[in-house]
Amino acid sequence: MESDYVETYSGEGGDGSVTLVGVVHDHPASVYRVRRIVERETPSVLALELPPLAVPLYEAYASDQETPPPFGGEMSAAVQAAETDHVVGIDGPSAAFCRRLARTLVGERASVETAMRSARGVASVGKTALACRAAAALTRRTGLRIAVGNPTHHEVTRDDPPRQQVEDEGRQIRTATAVLDALESPPASRVRSETRDAHMADRLRDLRTRGDVVAVIGLGHFEPIRDRLAGRPSTA
């Protein structure tokens, strides 16, 4: 499982390497994979598929004495395992992401409906990111751990045998892949997803100038970002 969903791109011209770690969000097998890779690679930069505004909450989750932390899934587990203080959210929304999305919509001559749906999607994610920032501030003041949103529940837990965890994760990946292959994404979803892929890949290129990077990425974005970093057309 690790070889399928972990890939490293060596740095050139003084840049650091980028190691992509693909995850099923909140899955115990993914949490284990992330911890193992971060501890092994000891990156200068830890990049997370999170909006920048949300990162402080996951840093607060990671300060828990329990390993892995009870909140935040693979993202807080990665922060807890990292020796670096340079933890970065590379997903949108951000000013750069919104500018890219606007350029894409204009370049594709998207319909008004597609543009409005895209804007609503970004606004929804932005609202959640702001809630994360507020929860992080409250955590710093009170010490309380506040969950924002609903974590994904799986049929296995970290107490189940490792083989069972891996098999369940693989089954979920195969099912999700089959569904995505069978369905055509609505234009707004496709544009937003492709914009996220391009934005995150560009952020990783920028961050590798600061040293080696480990990036924790949902498996839905793993292949497109991998292909962009490798300089080949995305197959996803």
ZADO-1210 file (C-alpha; in nm, 4 decimals, padded with zeros to 6 digits):
<atoms>
<atom x="00.0000" y="00.0000" z="00.0000" code="MET" pos="1"/>
<atom x="00.2804" y="00.2409" z="00.0822" code="GLU" pos="2"/>
<atom x="00.4513" y="00.2082" z="-00.2556" code="SER" pos="3"/>
<atom x="00.1227" y="00.2748" z="-00.4370" code="ASP" pos="4"/>
<atom x="00.0376" y="00.5922" z="-00.2493" code="TYR" pos="5"/>
<atom x="00.3769" y="00.7425" z="-00.1684" code="VAL" pos="6"/>
<atom x="00.5930" y="00.9000" z="-00.4365" code="GLU" pos="7"/>
<atom x="00.9055" y="01.1159" z="-00.4096" code="THR" pos="8"/>
<atom x="01.0361" y="01.3656" z="-00.6646" code="TYR" pos="9"/>
<atom x="01.4017" y="01.4528" z="-00.6192" code="SER" pos="10"/>
<atom x="01.5021" y="01.8163" z="-00.6113" code="GLY" pos="11"/>
<atom x="01.7070" y="01.9823" z="-00.8834" code="GLU" pos="12"/>
<atom x="01.9175" y="02.2954" z="-00.8878" code="GLY" pos="13"/>
<atom x="01.9287" y="02.3231" z="-00.5116" code="GLY" pos="14"/>
<atom x="01.5571" y="02.2602" z="-00.4579" code="ASP" pos="15"/>
<atom x="01.4401" y="02.0035" z="-00.2056" code="GLY" pos="16"/>
<atom x="01.2528" y="01.6832" z="-00.2806" code="SER" pos="17"/>
<atom x="00.8744" y="01.6519" z="-00.2666" code="VAL" pos="18"/>
<atom x="00.7208" y="01.3375" z="-00.1184" code="THR" pos="19"/>
<atom x="00.3495" y="01.2948" z="-00.1853" code="LEU" pos="20"/>
<atom x="00.1554" y="01.0818" z="00.0619" code="VAL" pos="21"/>
<atom x="-00.1917" y="00.9824" z="-00.0567" code="GLY" pos="22"/>
<atom x="-00.4605" y="00.9268" z="00.2056" code="VAL" pos="23"/>
<atom x="-00.8193" y="00.8222" z="00.2592" code="VAL" pos="24"/>
<atom x="-00.9284" y="01.0950" z="00.4956" code="HIS" pos="25"/>
<atom x="-00.9534" y="00.9847" z="00.8615" code="ASP" pos="26"/>
<atom x="-00.8737" y="00.6210" z="00.7782" code="HIS" pos="27"/>
<atom x="-00.6481" y="00.4490" z="01.0358" code="PRO" pos="28"/>
<atom x="-00.4278" y="00.2932" z="00.7655" code="ALA" pos="29"/>
<atom x="-00.3714" y="00.6379" z="00.6155" code="SER" pos="30"/>
<atom x="-00.2954" y="00.7864" z="00.9577" code="VAL" pos="31"/>
<atom x="-00.0294" y="00.5200" z="01.0096" code="TYR" pos="32"/>
<atom x="00.1175" y="00.5768" z="00.6617" code="ARG" pos="33"/>
<atom x="00.1435" y="00.9505" z="00.7173" code="VAL" pos="34"/>
<atom x="00.3135" y="00.9174" z="01.0545" code="ARG" pos="35"/>
<atom x="00.5638" y="00.6666" z="00.9202" code="ARG" pos="36"/>
<atom x="00.6600" y="00.8748" z="00.6157" code="ILE" pos="37"/>
<atom x="00.6869" y="01.2045" z="00.8038" code="VAL" pos="38"/>
<atom x="00.9051" y="01.0461" z="01.0717" code="GLU" pos="39"/>
<atom x="01.1241" y="00.8838" z="00.8066" code="ARG" pos="40"/>
<atom x="01.1654" y="01.1867" z="00.5801" code="GLU" pos="41"/>
<atom x="01.1999" y="01.4577" z="00.8513" code="THR" pos="42"/>
<atom x="01.0930" y="01.7282" z="00.6029" code="PRO" pos="43"/>
<atom x="01.1818" y="02.0956" z="00.6240" code="SER" pos="44"/>
<atom x="00.8240" y="02.1740" z="00.5175" code="VAL" pos="45"/>
<atom x="00.5045" y="01.9833" z="00.5928" code="LEU" pos="46"/>
<atom x="00.2357" y="02.0638" z="00.3352" code="ALA" pos="47"/>
<atom x="-00.1253" y="01.9712" z="00.4051" code="LEU" pos="48"/>
<atom x="-00.4323" y="01.9583" z="00.1825" code="GLU" pos="49"/>
<atom x="-00.5968" y="02.2227" z="00.3968" code="LEU" pos="50"/>
<atom x="-00.6878" y="02.5886" z="00.3531" code="PRO" pos="51"/>
<atom x="-00.4247" y="02.8086" z="00.5203" code="PRO" pos="52"/>
<atom x="-00.6854" y="02.9377" z="00.7665" code="LEU" pos="53"/>
<atom x="-00.7518" y="02.5835" z="00.8926" code="ALA" pos="54"/>
<atom x="-00.3923" y="02.4891" z="00.9769" code="VAL" pos="55"/>
<atom x="-00.3817" y="02.6372" z="01.3322" code="PRO" pos="56"/>
<atom x="-00.6677" y="02.4122" z="01.4421" code="LEU" pos="57"/>
<atom x="-00.4835" y="02.0986" z="01.3292" code="TYR" pos="58"/>
<atom x="-00.1699" y="02.2223" z="01.5019" code="GLU" pos="59"/>
<atom x="-00.3789" y="02.2541" z="01.8179" code="ALA" pos="60"/>
<atom x="-00.5117" y="01.9010" z="01.7707" code="TYR" pos="61"/>
<atom x="-00.1541" y="01.7764" z="01.7262" code="ALA" pos="62"/>
<atom x="-00.0495" y="01.9091" z="02.0665" code="SER" pos="63"/>
<atom x="-00.2547" y="01.6355" z="02.2342" code="ASP" pos="64"/>
<atom x="-00.0485" y="01.3890" z="02.4383" code="GLN" pos="65"/>
<atom x="-00.2235" y="01.0935" z="02.2758" code="GLU" pos="66"/>
<atom x="-00.0589" y="00.9404" z="01.9671" code="THR" pos="67"/>
<atom x="-00.2102" y="00.9696" z="01.7147" code="PRO" pos="68"/>
<atom x="-00.4248" y="01.2653" z="01.8225" code="PRO" pos="69"/>
<atom x="-00.7950" y="01.1868" z="01.8746" code="PRO" pos="70"/>
<atom x="-00.8986" y="01.4781" z="01.6494" code="PHE" pos="71"/>
<atom x="-00.7889" y="01.5773" z="01.3015" code="GLY" pos="72"/>
<atom x="-00.7172" y="01.2405" z="01.1401" code="GLY" pos="73"/>
<atom x="-00.4096" y="01.2130" z="00.9217" code="GLU" pos="74"/>
<atom x="-00.3533" y="01.5891" z="00.9145" code="MET" pos="75"/>
<atom x="-00.3018" y="01.6314" z="01.2884" code="SER" pos="76"/>
<atom x="-00.1071" y="01.3031" z="01.2944" code="ALA" pos="77"/>
<atom x="00.1314" y="01.4458" z="01.0346" code="ALA" pos="78"/>
<atom x="00.1818" y="01.7657" z="01.2342" code="VAL" pos="79"/>
<atom x="00.2453" y="01.5682" z="01.5515" code="GLN" pos="80"/>
<atom x="00.5039" y="01.3487" z="01.3782" code="ALA" pos="81"/>
<atom x="00.6876" y="01.6382" z="01.2131" code="ALA" pos="82"/>
<atom x="00.9978" y="01.7941" z="01.3643" code="GLU" pos="83"/>
<atom x="00.9565" y="02.1110" z="01.1586" code="THR" pos="84"/>
<atom x="00.7569" y="02.4154" z="01.2629" code="ASP" pos="85"/>
<atom x="00.6981" y="02.5036" z="00.8971" code="HIS" pos="86"/>
<atom x="00.3490" y="02.3588" z="00.8460" code="VAL" pos="87"/>
<atom x="00.1617" y="02.4966" z="00.5452" code="VAL" pos="88"/>
<atom x="-00.1907" y="02.4641" z="00.4087" code="GLY" pos="89"/>
<atom x="-00.1652" y="02.4402" z="00.0305" code="ILE" pos="90"/>
<atom x="-00.5334" y="02.4096" z="-00.0654" code="ASP" pos="91"/>
<atom x="-00.7807" y="02.6854" z="-00.1402" code="GLY" pos="92"/>
<atom x="-00.9470" y="02.9110" z="-00.0761" code="PRO" pos="93"/>
<atom x="-00.6800" y="03.1769" z="-00.0747" code="SER" pos="94"/>
<atom x="-00.6293" y="03.4918" z="-00.2790" code="ALA" pos="95"/>
<atom x="-00.4040" y="03.3091" z="-00.5269" code="ALA" pos="96"/>
<atom x="-00.6507" y="03.0208" z="-00.5579" code="PHE" pos="97"/>
<atom x="-00.9442" y="03.2540" z="-00.6235" code="CYS" pos="98"/>
<atom x="-00.7493" y="03.4422" z="-00.8898" code="ARG" pos="99"/>
<atom x="-00.6616" y="03.1147" z="-01.0620" code="ARG" pos="100"/>
<atom x="-01.0219" y="02.9953" z="-01.0479" code="LEU" pos="101"/>
<atom x="-01.1440" y="03.3221" z="-01.1993" code="ALA" pos="102"/>
<atom x="-00.8893" y="03.2980" z="-01.4815" code="ARG" pos="103"/>
<atom x="-00.9930" y="02.9394" z="-01.5505" code="THR" pos="104"/>
<atom x="-01.3624" y="03.0235" z="-01.5644" code="LEU" pos="105"/>
<atom x="-01.2956" y="03.3128" z="-01.8017" code="VAL" pos="106"/>
<atom x="-01.0559" y="03.1074" z="-02.0145" code="GLY" pos="107"/>
<atom x="-01.3084" y="02.8265" z="-02.0521" code="GLU" pos="108"/>
<atom x="-01.5930" y="03.0706" z="-02.1154" code="ARG" pos="109"/>
<atom x="-01.7864" y="02.9018" z="-01.8389" code="ALA" pos="110"/>
<atom x="-02.1591" y="02.9562" z="-01.8179" code="SER" pos="111"/>
<atom x="-02.3041" y="03.1861" z="-01.5540" code="VAL" pos="112"/>
<atom x="-02.4466" y="02.8815" z="-01.3768" code="GLU" pos="113"/>
<atom x="-02.1046" y="02.7130" z="-01.3632" code="THR" pos="114"/>
<atom x="-01.9417" y="03.0311" z="-01.2343" code="ALA" pos="115"/>
<atom x="-02.2065" y="03.0746" z="-00.9651" code="MET" pos="116"/>
<atom x="-02.1815" y="02.7123" z="-00.8537" code="ARG" pos="117"/>
<atom x="-01.8034" y="02.7440" z="-00.8375" code="SER" pos="118"/>
<atom x="-01.8314" y="03.0592" z="-00.6281" code="ALA" pos="119"/>
<atom x="-02.0766" y="02.8937" z="-00.3905" code="ARG" pos="120"/>
<atom x="-01.8448" y="02.5969" z="-00.3499" code="GLY" pos="121"/>
<atom x="-01.5502" y="02.8203" z="-00.2648" code="VAL" pos="122"/>
<atom x="-01.7638" y="03.0219" z="-00.0232" code="ALA" pos="123"/>
<atom x="-01.8731" y="02.7048" z="00.1564" code="SER" pos="124"/>
<atom x="-01.5151" y="02.5870" z="00.2021" code="VAL" pos="125"/>
<atom x="-01.4131" y="02.9357" z="00.3112" code="GLY" pos="126"/>
<atom x="-01.6853" y="02.9371" z="00.5758" code="LYS" pos="127"/>
<atom x="-01.5550" y="02.6085" z="00.7155" code="THR" pos="128"/>
<atom x="-01.1976" y="02.7395" z="00.7136" code="ALA" pos="129"/>
<atom x="-01.3051" y="03.0461" z="00.9119" code="LEU" pos="130"/>
<atom x="-01.4796" y="02.8182" z="01.1618" code="ALA" pos="131"/>
<atom x="-01.1529" y="02.6251" z="01.1975" code="CYS" pos="132"/>
<atom x="-00.9612" y="02.9454" z="01.2678" code="ARG" pos="133"/>
<atom x="-01.2169" y="03.0501" z="01.5300" code="ALA" pos="134"/>
<atom x="-01.2025" y="02.7059" z="01.6921" code="ALA" pos="135"/>
<atom x="-00.8223" y="02.7242" z="01.7020" code="ALA" pos="136"/>
<atom x="-00.8381" y="03.0591" z="01.8812" code="ALA" pos="137"/>
<atom x="-01.0832" y="02.9183" z="02.1342" code="LEU" pos="138"/>
<atom x="-00.8623" y="02.6148" z="02.1878" code="THR" pos="139"/>
<atom x="-00.5627" y="02.8359" z="02.2631" code="ARG" pos="140"/>
<atom x="-00.7635" y="03.0293" z="02.5215" code="ARG" pos="141"/>
<atom x="-00.9473" y="02.7428" z="02.6908" code="THR" pos="142"/>
<atom x="-00.7589" y="02.4221" z="02.6120" code="GLY" pos="143"/>
<atom x="-01.0788" y="02.2656" z="02.4790" code="LEU" pos="144"/>
<atom x="-01.0644" y="02.0488" z="02.1667" code="ARG" pos="145"/>
<atom x="-01.3430" y="02.1524" z="01.9295" code="ILE" pos="146"/>
<atom x="-01.4332" y="01.9422" z="01.6268" code="ALA" pos="147"/>
<atom x="-01.5277" y="02.1375" z="01.3137" code="VAL" pos="148"/>
<atom x="-01.7331" y="01.9363" z="01.0667" code="GLY" pos="149"/>
<atom x="-01.7957" y="01.5651" z="01.0837" code="ASN" pos="150"/>
<atom x="-01.5041" y="01.3208" z="01.0600" code="PRO" pos="151"/>
<atom x="-01.5366" y="01.0319" z="00.8176" code="THR" pos="152"/>
<atom x="-01.6192" y="00.7094" z="00.9976" code="HIS" pos="153"/>
<atom x="-01.4824" y="00.3790" z="00.8701" code="HIS" pos="154"/>
<atom x="-01.5604" y="00.0140" z="00.9376" code="GLU" pos="155"/>
<atom x="-01.2181" y="-00.0407" z="01.0939" code="VAL" pos="156"/>
<atom x="-01.0312" y="00.1354" z="01.3733" code="THR" pos="157"/>
<atom x="-00.6641" y="00.1589" z="01.4665" code="ARG" pos="158"/>
<atom x="-00.7260" y="-00.1295" z="01.7110" code="ASP" pos="159"/>
<atom x="-00.8011" y="-00.3705" z="01.4251" code="ASP" pos="160"/>
<atom x="-00.5187" y="-00.5832" z="01.2775" code="PRO" pos="161"/>
<atom x="-00.3021" y="-00.3896" z="01.0272" code="PRO" pos="162"/>
<atom x="-00.3911" y="-00.6266" z="00.7427" code="ARG" pos="163"/>
<atom x="-00.7612" y="-00.5649" z="00.8011" code="GLN" pos="164"/>
<atom x="-00.7046" y="-00.1885" z="00.7997" code="GLN" pos="165"/>
<atom x="-00.5101" y="-00.2045" z="00.4728" code="VAL" pos="166"/>
<atom x="-00.7712" y="-00.4256" z="00.3068" code="GLU" pos="167"/>
<atom x="-01.0517" y="-00.1908" z="00.4096" code="ASP" pos="168"/>
<atom x="-00.8631" y="00.1136" z="00.2828" code="GLU" pos="169"/>
<atom x="-00.7946" y="-00.0582" z="-00.0496" code="GLY" pos="170"/>
<atom x="-01.1586" y="-00.1595" z="-00.0856" code="ARG" pos="171"/>
<atom x="-01.2701" y="00.1991" z="-00.0292" code="GLN" pos="172"/>
<atom x="-01.0216" y="00.3283" z="-00.2854" code="ILE" pos="173"/>
<atom x="-01.1384" y="00.0791" z="-00.5478" code="ARG" pos="174"/>
<atom x="-01.5035" y="00.1627" z="-00.4853" code="THR" pos="175"/>
<atom x="-01.4451" y="00.5378" z="-00.5027" code="ALA" pos="176"/>
<atom x="-01.2395" y="00.5013" z="-00.8210" code="THR" pos="177"/>
<atom x="-01.5091" y="00.2920" z="-00.9888" code="ALA" pos="178"/>
<atom x="-01.7772" y="00.5477" z="-00.9018" code="VAL" pos="179"/>
<atom x="-01.5691" y="00.8392" z="-01.0312" code="LEU" pos="180"/>
<atom x="-01.4904" y="00.6532" z="-01.3528" code="ASP" pos="181"/>
<atom x="-01.8588" y="00.5795" z="-01.4107" code="ALA" pos="182"/>
<atom x="-01.9851" y="00.9325" z="-01.3505" code="LEU" pos="183"/>
<atom x="-01.9133" y="01.2553" z="-01.5319" code="GLU" pos="184"/>
<atom x="-01.8389" y="01.5439" z="-01.2963" code="SER" pos="185"/>
<atom x="-02.0576" y="01.8551" z="-01.3301" code="PRO" pos="186"/>
<atom x="-01.8672" y="02.1441" z="-01.4920" code="PRO" pos="187"/>
<atom x="-01.8388" y="02.3435" z="-01.1683" code="ALA" pos="188"/>
<atom x="-01.7000" y="02.0449" z="-00.9768" code="SER" pos="189"/>
<atom x="-01.4521" y="01.9646" z="-01.2526" code="ARG" pos="190"/>
<atom x="-01.3254" y="02.3222" z="-01.2814" code="VAL" pos="191"/>
<atom x="-01.2895" y="02.3600" z="-00.9052" code="ARG" pos="192"/>
<atom x="-01.1119" y="02.0249" z="-00.8685" code="SER" pos="193"/>
<atom x="-00.8695" y="02.0920" z="-01.1537" code="GLU" pos="194"/>
<atom x="-00.8000" y="02.4389" z="-01.0165" code="THR" pos="195"/>
<atom x="-00.7216" y="02.2897" z="-00.6768" code="ARG" pos="196"/>
<atom x="-00.4830" y="02.0398" z="-00.8361" code="ASP" pos="197"/>
<atom x="-00.2984" y="02.3109" z="-01.0280" code="ALA" pos="198"/>
<atom x="-00.2865" y="02.5433" z="-00.7272" code="HIS" pos="199"/>
<atom x="-00.1516" y="02.2764" z="-00.4912" code="MET" pos="200"/>
<atom x="00.1099" y="02.1586" z="-00.7417" code="ALA" pos="201"/>
<atom x="00.2338" y="02.5163" z="-00.7857" code="ASP" pos="202"/>
<atom x="00.2481" y="02.5660" z="-00.4091" code="ARG" pos="203"/>
<atom x="00.4617" y="02.2534" z="-00.3763" code="LEU" pos="204"/>
<atom x="00.7004" y="02.3789" z="-00.6449" code="ARG" pos="205"/>
<atom x="00.7382" y="02.7022" z="-00.4503" code="ASP" pos="206"/>
<atom x="00.7817" y="02.5308" z="-00.1145" code="LEU" pos="207"/>
<atom x="01.0547" y="02.2935" z="-00.2319" code="ARG" pos="208"/>
<atom x="01.2865" y="02.5946" z="-00.2663" code="THR" pos="209"/>
<atom x="01.2914" y="02.5959" z="00.1156" code="ARG" pos="210"/>
<atom x="01.4007" y="02.2325" z="00.1495" code="GLY" pos="211"/>
<atom x="01.2503" y="01.8852" z="00.1423" code="ASP" pos="212"/>
<atom x="00.8707" y="01.8734" z="00.1508" code="VAL" pos="213"/>
<atom x="00.6243" y="01.6053" z="00.2573" code="VAL" pos="214"/>
<atom x="00.2722" y="01.6700" z="00.1264" code="ALA" pos="215"/>
<atom x="-00.0335" y="01.4931" z="00.2694" code="VAL" pos="216"/>
<atom x="-00.2922" y="01.4743" z="-00.0085" code="ILE" pos="217"/>
<atom x="-00.6294" y="01.3046" z="-00.0428" code="GLY" pos="218"/>
<atom x="-00.6154" y="01.0219" z="-00.2953" code="LEU" pos="219"/>
<atom x="-00.8618" y="01.2036" z="-00.5200" code="GLY" pos="220"/>
<atom x="-00.5875" y="01.4600" z="-00.5867" code="HIS" pos="221"/>
<atom x="-00.2846" y="01.2317" z="-00.5636" code="PHE" pos="222"/>
<atom x="-00.2553" y="01.1318" z="-00.9297" code="GLU" pos="223"/>
<atom x="-00.3304" y="01.4764" z="-01.0806" code="PRO" pos="224"/>
<atom x="-00.0742" y="01.6458" z="-00.8547" code="ILE" pos="225"/>
<atom x="00.1757" y="01.3669" z="-00.9141" code="ARG" pos="226"/>
<atom x="00.1393" y="01.4090" z="-01.2897" code="ASP" pos="227"/>
<atom x="00.1794" y="01.7860" z="-01.2688" code="ARG" pos="228"/>
<atom x="00.4959" y="01.7570" z="-01.0611" code="LEU" pos="229"/>
<atom x="00.6304" y="01.5015" z="-01.3076" code="ALA" pos="230"/>
<atom x="00.5576" y="01.7389" z="-01.5969" code="GLY" pos="231"/>
<atom x="00.3149" y="01.5109" z="-01.7773" code="ARG" pos="232"/>
<atom x="-00.0548" y="01.5503" z="-01.8644" code="PRO" pos="233"/>
<atom x="-00.2825" y="01.4424" z="-01.5829" code="SER" pos="234"/>
<atom x="-00.4635" y="01.1127" z="-01.6350" code="THR" pos="235"/>
<atom x="-00.7209" y="01.1869" z="-01.3676" code="ALA" pos="236"/>
</atoms>
